[in-house]
Amino acid sequence: MQTIKLELEDNIYQNIVKSGIDIQSKFKEFLFDLVDDSYPAISTKEAKERVAKAVEEYTNGNMKTVSHDDVWAEVDAHAKNKIADSL
């Protein structure tokens, strides 16, 4: 096991202590999320191929497009679910 030194401003530390947050477990969660974003790693070549395929599908009219408002409505719904799950 390794040790990480973390420097915090005094007021932030006091807020953490007052809130009763288990900083050790929260920090572990953060580190796991940091190193694993749940997306598989792909090569630059594969990324370029995926983009080229998407451009081709769009150009040929074979891609379903989504409006800006619909995308943000979906993002908002996802964020609200994440917040509700964390409470």
N, C-alpha and C positions, 0 to 999 in steps of 0.2 A: 504494500500500500504506500502511496505517496502523500505528501502533505502540500497543500497549496496555501500560500499566504494571501489573504485578502485584506486590503486596506479600505476602510469606509470612513466617510465623514462622521464626526461625532453625532450630529443630529440624525443621520440615517440610522446609525447603530441604536440610538436611543428609541427611535420609532419602531425598529424591529423588536427590541426588548419589550417595549410597552405593548405591542400588538400580540405578543405571544407566538409569533411565527417560529416554526421549527426550521431555522435557517439551514441546518445540515441537510434535511430532506429536500427542501426547496432548491438548494444548490445542486444536489444530486440530480433532481428532475431537470433542472436547467442544463446541466452538463450532458445528460443523456439526449435531450432534445437538440442540443448544439451539435453533437457528433452524429446523430441519426435523425434526419428530417423525414424519414419514412419513404423517401424516394430513392430508387436504385441508382447507383452511379452509372453514368454512361460516358463513352469516349467522345472526344470532339468530333470524330468522324461520324459516329452515330447521331450526334446532335445535328450536324449539318445535313445528314440524310433525312432526318425527321422534318427539319425545317423545309428542305427542298420538296419533300412529299406534300407537306401542308400547303405550300405555295402553289404547287401543281393542282391539288384538289380544289383550292380556292379559285384559281384561274379557270379551271374546267367547270366550275359551278357545282361541284360535288360536295362542298363543305357547308354544313349548317352553321349559319352565323347567329349570334345572340346579341341583342341590343345592350347598350351601355347600362340602361336602367335595370334590365333583367340580371345582368352580371352582378351589379352592386346590391340588388335585392337578395341574391343568393349569398353573396359575401356577408351581408348583414345578418341573414338568418343563421349562417354557419357560426359567425362570431357570437351571436346570442346563445346558441346551443353550447358552444365551448365555455362561455362564462357560466351558464347554468350548471354545466357538468362540474365545474371547478368549485362550486359553492357547497 
